[in-house]
Amino acid sequence: MACCVLQITGLIFGGVGMVGTLAATVMPQWRVSAYVDGNIVVFETIWEGLWMDCISQLGIRLQCKFYDSVLALPPPLETFRALMCIAVVLSIISFLMAIVGVKYTHRTKEDAQGISIFILAAGVAFLLTGILVLIPVSWTGGSIIHDFYDPKVPVPLKRELGAALYVGWVSTALLIAAGAMYCSF
């Protein structure tokens, strides 16, 4: 019975982590404009994401623009895009493997080793997905914090941590927890 509860909990954590990974990938709020020192222009908020930049004016009007050229993007942003896309695909695959593994664990008792290998593969895939999400989210967070406290960076260019980073960190924790639960079988 405890095995069943742990598998279902891992499935829920993995599903929520999968949705969070997808949300963090598409959200434009990776970097958000900061209002510090003499920066009194507060009627515009600038969001920078992996795929687009957005400007929100007084929370009423939102204008978003996709990046013009993939070749003009900085190399870290290209890498983060690739890692997050791989993480989304891998999270979907690992979630589907976990569903199949849980479904057949309760149906068959004959081939328990084959099913446990399938569940272990889902656990490893969840762990790998969590690491793939953690790298770009933490790297971006670290660079935002570094630039925020760097006196060489002009005040209008300083950014704060956006909501997508927090979603990414929570997704990472859930994916790693789901992976640990499935690997414990």
Order of alpha helices (4+ residues) and beta strands (2+ residues): alpha-beta-beta-beta-beta-alpha-alpha-beta-alpha
